Amino acid sequence: MDTKRILAQLRTERGRLDRAIAAIEGLDLTGRRRAGRPPKAAATQRRRGRMSAAARRKLSRLLKQRWAQGKMKPRA
């Protein structure tokens, strides 16, 4: 048996195990979500910005134009 080859394989396996252990230890186990949709309680805490009067006028004008062009359809 080639002991050098066996030792090299064991060392690479040890390296993989060390990386796996470090990854598991690095996980955030506090229960916080990392990605995706926030929980319902967090979603209700968001505040929305207020629209200025000028922005409301501009949006109103643009929507009236869309209605006039026939791009918007009335709800059934």
Phi and psi in degrees as GROMACS dihedral restraints (atoms count N, CA, C in turn):
[ dihedral_restraints ]
;  ai    aj    ak    al  type     phi  dphi    fc
    3     4     5     6     1   -90.8    20    10
    4     5     6     7     1   102.4    20    10
    6     7     8     9     1   -68.4    20    10
    7     8     9    10     1   -30.6    20    10
    9    10    11    12     1   -65.5    20    10
   10    11    12    13     1   -40.0    20    10
   12    13    14    15     1   -67.5    20    10
   13    14    15    16     1   -41.5    20    10
   15    16    17    18     1   -64.0    20    10
   16    17    18    19     1   -43.6    20    10
   18    19    20    21     1   -63.0    20    10
   19    20    21    22     1   -39.0    20    10
   21    22    23    24     1   -64.1    20    10
   22    23    24    25     1   -42.3    20    10
   24    25    26    27     1   -64.6    20    10
   25    26    27    28     1   -41.6    20    10
   27    28    29    30     1   -64.6    20    10
   28    29    30    31     1   -38.9    20    10
   30    31    32    33     1   -66.3    20    10
   31    32    33    34     1   -40.1    20    10
   33    34    35    36     1   -66.1    20    10
   34    35    36    37     1   -38.6    20    10
   36    37    38    39     1   -64.7    20    10
   37    38    39    40     1   -39.5    20    10
   39    40    41    42     1   -64.0    20    10
   40    41    42    43     1   -38.6    20    10
   42    43    44    45     1   -62.6    20    10
   43    44    45    46     1   -42.4    20    10
   45    46    47    48     1   -63.7    20    10
   46    47    48    49     1   -41.8    20    10
   48    49    50    51     1   -65.2    20    10
   49    50    51    52     1   -40.8    20    10
   51    52    53    54     1   -62.2    20    10
   52    53    54    55     1   -41.6    20    10
   54    55    56    57     1   -66.5    20    10
   55    56    57    58     1   -38.4    20    10
   57    58    59    60     1   -65.6    20    10
   58    59    60    61     1   -42.1    20    10
   60    61    62    63     1   -64.7    20    10
   61    62    63    64     1   -42.1    20    10
   63    64    65    66     1   -64.4    20    10
   64    65    66    67     1   -38.1    20    10
   66    67    68    69     1   -66.2    20    10
   67    68    69    70     1   -41.7    20    10
   69    70    71    72     1   -68.0    20    10
   70    71    72    73     1   -40.3    20    10
   72    73    74    75     1   -67.2    20    10
   73    74    75    76     1   -29.0    20    10
   75    76    77    78     1   -80.2    20    10
   76    77    78    79     1    -9.4    20    10
   78    79    80    81     1   -66.4    20    10
   79    80    81    82     1   145.9    20    10
   81    82    83    84     1   -85.6    20    10
   82    83    84    85     1   107.0    20    10
   84    85    86    87     1  -100.0    20    10
   85    86    87    88     1    20.9    20    10
   87    88    89    90     1   -84.6    20    10
   88    89    90    91     1    -4.6    20    10
   90    91    92    93     1    96.0    20    10
   91    92    93    94     1     1.9    20    10
   93    94    95    96     1   -75.3    20    10
   94    95    96    97     1   147.1    20    10
   96    97    98    99     1   -85.6    20    10
   97    98    99   100     1   142.5    20    10
   99   100   101   102     1   -92.3    20    10
  100   101   102   103     1   -34.7    20    10
  102   103   104   105     1  -150.7    20    10
  103   104   105   106     1   169.5    20    10
  105   106   107   108     1    93.5    20    10
  106   107   108   109     1  -166.3    20    10
  108   109   110   111     1   -70.1    20    10
  109   110   111   112     1   135.3    20    10
  111   112   113   114     1   -70.2    20    10
  112   113   114   115     1   157.4    20    10
  114   115   116   117     1   -60.2    20    10
  115   116   117   118     1   159.2    20    10
  117   118   119   120     1   -58.9    20    10
  118   119   120   121     1   -39.5    20    10
  120   121   122   123     1   -63.6    20    10
  121   122   123   124     1   -39.7    20    10
  123   124   125   126     1   -70.9    20    10
  124   125   126   127     1   -32.6    20    10
  126   127   128   129     1   -68.2    20    10
  127   128   129   130     1   -31.7    20    10
  129   130   131   132     1   -78.6    20    10
  130   131   132   133     1   -13.8    20    10
  132   133   134   135     1   -83.8    20    10
  133   134   135   136     1   -12.8    20    10
  135   136   137   138     1   -69.0    20    10
  136   137   138   139     1   139.0    20    10
  138   139   140   141     1  -104.4    20    10
  139   140   141   142     1   140.9    20    10
  141   142   143   144     1   -96.8    20    10
  142   143   144   145     1   146.1    20    10
  144   145   146   147     1   -73.1    20    10
  145   146   147   148     1   155.1    20    10
  147   148   149   150     1   -89.0    20    10
  148   149   150   151     1   143.8    20    10
  150   151   152   153     1   -90.1    20    10
  151   152   153   154     1   134.7    20    10
  153   154   155   156     1   -74.1    20    10
  154   155   156   157     1   164.1    20    10
  156   157   158   159     1   -62.9    20    10
  157   158   159   160     1   -38.6    20    10
  159   160   161   162     1   -65.5    20    10
  160   161   162   163     1   -40.3    20    10
  162   163   164   165     1   -66.5    20    10
  163   164   165   166     1   -36.8    20    10
  165   166   167   168     1   -64.3    20    10
  166   167   168   169     1   -42.1    20    10
  168   169   170   171     1   -63.5    20    10
  169   170   171   172     1   -42.9    20    10
  171   172   173   174     1   -64.3    20    10
  172   173   174   175     1   -43.7    20    10
  174   175   176   177     1   -64.9    20    10
  175   176   177   178     1   -39.5    20    10
  177   178   179   180     1   -62.1    20    10
  178   179   180   181     1   -45.3    20    10
  180   181   182   183     1   -61.9    20    10
  181   182   183   184     1   -43.6    20    10
  183   184   185   186     1   -65.8    20    10
  184   185   186   187     1   -40.2    20    10
  186   187   188   189     1   -67.6    20    10
  187   188   189   190     1   -38.0    20    10
  189   190   191   192     1   -63.0    20    10
  190   191   192   193     1   -37.9    20    10
  192   193   194   195     1   -63.6    20    10
  193   194   195   196     1   -42.2    20    10
  195   196   197   198     1   -63.8    20    10
  196   197   198   199     1   -40.9    20    10
  198   199   200   201     1   -62.5    20    10
  199   200   201   202     1   -43.1    20    10
  201   202   203   204     1   -65.2    20    10
  202   203   204   205     1   -33.6    20    10
  204   205   206   207     1   -79.8    20    10
  205   206   207   208     1    -8.8    20    10
  207   208   209   210     1    81.2    20    10
  208   209   210   211     1    15.6    20    10
  210   211   212   213     1   -80.9    20    10
  211   212   213   214     1   -20.6    20    10
  213   214   215   216     1  -107.1    20    10
  214   215   216   217     1   139.4    20    10
  216   217   218   219     1  -111.1    20    10
  217   218   219   220     1   142.6    20    10
  219   220   221   222     1   -66.8    20    10
  220   221   222   223     1   150.3    20    10
  222   223   224   225     1   -69.7    20    10
  223   224   225   226     1   143.2    20    10
